[in-house]
Amino acid sequence: MRRFGLFCFNVLLGAAAATACGMLLRRLPFELRAIGTAFLQFGIAGLVVGATVGIGAVVGPRPALKTSRCVFAQAMVAISSGIGGFVGSYFPHVFAAADRAVHEALQDRGIIVGSWFGAAAATLFEIIHVYRMRRRAADRRS
């Protein structure tokens, strides 16, 4: 798969997987309105994850990653983000008043945010993870 195709694959995979998980978690019926709601609440985060993995997989002089490794990387982001959100939910006093205000403002608009800590930790972890996977793959080919 070419680099641009691999990037698009990662973005679509991230958005589709996050939207499907959102529909399952919210127990939404399979309707167009429910899909739109799940996309707004979960799919946008999946777009960010897909873009992060896609950029890490294709940018730079090293050979692009295989699609199976990209799928694995996105699964690791989902797992680490879930763990980060779970841990973050047990320490609500850590969140600042501004963070609570943002959560309330988003919730008023129907957008529920799990944890910024989980997303930030997963993104940093994944950037390092994808870099190391590409480095190992390039070293094996040399």
C-alpha positions in Angstrom: 0.0 0.0 0.0 1.4 3.4 -0.9 2.1 6.0 1.8 -1.0 8.2 1.1 -3.2 5.2 0.9 -1.8 3.9 4.2 -2.4 7.3 5.9 -6.0 7.3 4.6 -6.5 3.7 5.8 -5.4 4.6 9.3 -7.6 7.7 9.5 -10.7 5.7 8.3 -9.9 2.7 10.5 -9.5 5.0 13.6 -12.8 6.9 12.9 -14.8 3.7 12.1 -13.5 1.7 15.1 -14.1 4.6 17.5 -17.6 5.2 16.2 -18.5 1.5 16.4 -17.2 1.4 20.0 -19.2 4.5 20.8 -22.4 3.0 19.5 -21.8 -0.2 21.5 -20.9 1.7 24.7 -23.9 4.0 24.4 -26.2 1.1 23.3 -27.4 3.2 20.4 -29.7 1.7 17.7 -28.3 1.4 14.2 -29.8 4.6 12.8 -28.3 7.5 10.9 -28.9 9.9 13.7 -27.3 7.5 16.2 -24.3 7.0 14.0 -23.9 10.8 13.7 -24.0 11.1 17.5 -21.5 8.4 18.0 -19.2 9.9 15.5 -19.3 13.3 17.2 -18.7 11.8 20.7 -16.2 9.1 19.8 -15.3 9.2 16.1 -13.5 12.5 16.1 -11.1 11.0 18.7 -10.6 8.1 16.3 -9.7 10.5 13.5 -7.0 12.0 15.7 -5.6 8.5 16.6 -5.7 7.4 13.0 -3.9 10.6 11.9 -1.3 10.1 14.6 -0.6 6.5 13.6 -0.8 7.3 9.9 1.7 10.1 10.1 4.0 8.1 12.2 3.8 5.2 9.8 4.5 7.1 6.6 6.5 10.2 7.3 10.3 10.1 7.0 12.9 8.3 5.0 12.3 4.9 6.5 10.0 2.4 4.8 6.4 2.6 5.6 4.9 0.2 8.2 2.7 -2.7 7.1 -1.0 -2.4 7.6 -1.0 -5.1 10.3 1.4 -3.1 12.4 -0.7 0.0 12.0 -3.8 -1.9 13.2 -1.8 -3.2 16.2 -0.6 0.4 16.9 -4.2 1.7 16.9 -5.3 -1.1 19.2 -2.5 -0.2 21.6 -3.8 3.4 21.6 -7.3 2.3 22.4 -6.2 0.1 25.2 -3.8 2.6 26.8 -6.4 5.4 26.4 -9.0 3.3 28.1 -6.6 2.5 31.0 -5.6 6.2 31.2 -9.3 7.2 31.3 -10.0 4.6 34.0 -7.1 5.7 36.2 -8.0 9.4 35.6 -11.6 8.7 36.7 -10.3 7.8 40.2 -8.4 11.1 40.6 -11.0 13.8 39.9 -9.2 16.3 42.2 -6.3 16.4 39.8 -8.4 18.1 37.1 -8.4 21.9 37.3 -11.5 24.1 37.5 -10.9 25.1 33.9 -10.9 21.5 32.8 -14.2 20.9 34.6 -15.6 24.0 32.9 -14.6 22.7 29.5 -16.2 19.3 30.3 -19.4 20.9 31.3 -19.5 23.1 28.2 -19.0 20.1 26.0 -21.5 18.1 27.9 -24.1 20.8 27.4 -23.6 20.4 23.7 -24.0 16.6 24.0 -20.3 15.8 23.7 -19.0 13.6 26.5 -15.2 13.6 27.0 -13.7 10.6 28.9 -10.3 11.8 29.9 -7.8 14.1 28.4 -5.1 12.3 30.4 -5.8 9.0 28.7 -5.7 10.6 25.2 -2.5 12.6 25.9 -0.7 9.6 27.4 -1.8 7.3 24.6 -0.7 9.8 21.9 2.8 10.2 23.4 3.1 6.5 23.9 2.0 5.8 20.3 4.4 8.3 18.7 7.3 6.6 20.5 5.9 3.1 19.7 5.4 3.8 16.0 8.9 5.3 15.7 10.5 2.3 17.4 8.5 -0.1 15.2 9.7 1.6 12.0 13.3 1.8 13.3 13.3 -1.9 14.1 11.8 -2.7 10.7 14.5 -0.6 8.9 17.3 -2.2 11.0 16.1 -5.7 10.0 16.1 -4.8 6.3 19.7 -3.4 6.4 
